[in-house]
Amino acid sequence: MTGGVNLILSVAMAVLVIAIPTGCDSAASTDPVDVDSDTDSDSDADSDTDADTDTDADTDSDTDADTDSGPGSDTDSQIDTDGDTDGRFHVVGTKIIAPSGEEFVPVGANACGWNYPNFGCPGTLNPDGSAHAFEDDLDSFVNLWKFNTARLNVWTKEFWWEGVQHSWLEWPRDEADMLAALDRIVNAYSALGVVLIIENHDYTCSYPNTEISRLKDFWRLIADRYRDNTYVWLNLWNEVGWEDGAVPVAWRDQQQEVIQVIRDEVGAQNIIVIDGSKCGQEAASWNDNPIWAIASGILTYGDDLKLFNSTSYSDILFSVHMYDQWALDFAFENKFRDYVARVHTAGHALMIGEVGSTAPDRFTGVTELAVEVGLRELGLGVLFWHWWPGDGFALVEGPGWNGTAVNSTTNPTNLTSYQGQFFWRATHEYGFGLHP
């Protein structure tokens, strides 16, 4: 996650508490679940490196933003995909289509996938001193909060902060440990219908540049490992780039290279998630005026990530993060509505991959804007930062660290008023999330 220009280092990379977490669990890797094996009627879907998996979809009727996209509205009915969903998730126009053929709206939280200190990684300690891992929170995440999506933050390098080392793990040296941790989470959650967005967190607010080969190697491994599980989505890297003014071509070119690895080399058809520019927030402005198109990677280069080198790449989902560029003393609702409308008019699907605050008077109203307008009115998926609030972004008040610490399963009174209450309403009153 990230804040604005003055918050990039202190917030984007997460304000780490001093207590150093222990290393991640080094248990042997288990085989990843093949969710598609029971639902995929097209055995060629996983090996198709072109955009052919989505050519039968009727995109013409779904490109306009709906003003009431919550469950029960017209958009909650089955989307017209000509009867060909092939048992996989797809992006059709501005919508995400589930294997069932119905619209899917992601609602959930960011969580630690591997090696992200103080954010609930395997080996992290609970407040009572017991060991903790995200798969331990399955019941709370799914049955209590009814979340249907988790974005798994993965840090592949030894983690240093202000000259102090906080993590001693690194990929590929500790590859077995990383894959074991991800497999446990993917196997547990995807079996219950939860989407897992695996995200590389190494290059927050920057570009891989000379390390692009390393990043491509990472995605070769991950895409191949989970290519048969449509509930695993691939988020290339966190909050792509920061620069004043126009978005550089590096935002386009380096992501094109990774897309080609996933689609053309590996042949994986999992949904690919692309974070916005300006540390993911896309705006580079701190007022309610419409953003300049040249400041937005999605508005500037979105088309170029879906069609390049004479090849069409389908199932691309864009993601914006919402912090201080979308709310300071008040929420920038006019700017937000204008931005979403422009992204949808361009034919792109959009979700909110991170949103949150650490206090009622910090980024005032940003979570309310994301949930009440973005999710409930405009139908955008939204993910909270962070299930395990290592930097103070919390769903609950008082003692306890993560979303499991609610004091009631039916009517909790310790939800944070500026964010926890909004996510609880989204899944318990508005009907979003998992509802068997």
Secondary structure, 3 states (H helix, E strand, C coil): CCCCHHHHHHHHCCCCCCCCCCCCCCCCCCCCCCHHHHCCCCCCHHHCCCCHHHCCCCCHHHCCCCCCCCCCCHHHCECCCCCCCCCCCEEECCEEECCCCEECCCEEEEEEEECCCCCCCCCEECCCCCEECHHHHHHHHHHHCCCCEEEEEECCCCCEECCEECCCCCCCCCHHHHHHHHHHHHHHHHCCCCEEEEEECCCCCCCCHHHHHHHHHHHHHHHHHCCCCCCEEEECCCCCCCCCCCCCHHHHHHHHHHHHHHHHHHCCCCCEEEECCCCCCCCCCCCCCCCCHHHCHHHHHCHHHCEECCEECCCEEEEEEECCCCECCCECHHHHHHHHHHHHHCCCCEEEEEECCCCCCCCCCHHHHHHHHHHCCCCCEEEECCCCCCCCCCCECCCCCCHHHCCCCCCCCCECCCCHHHHHHHHHCCCCCCCC
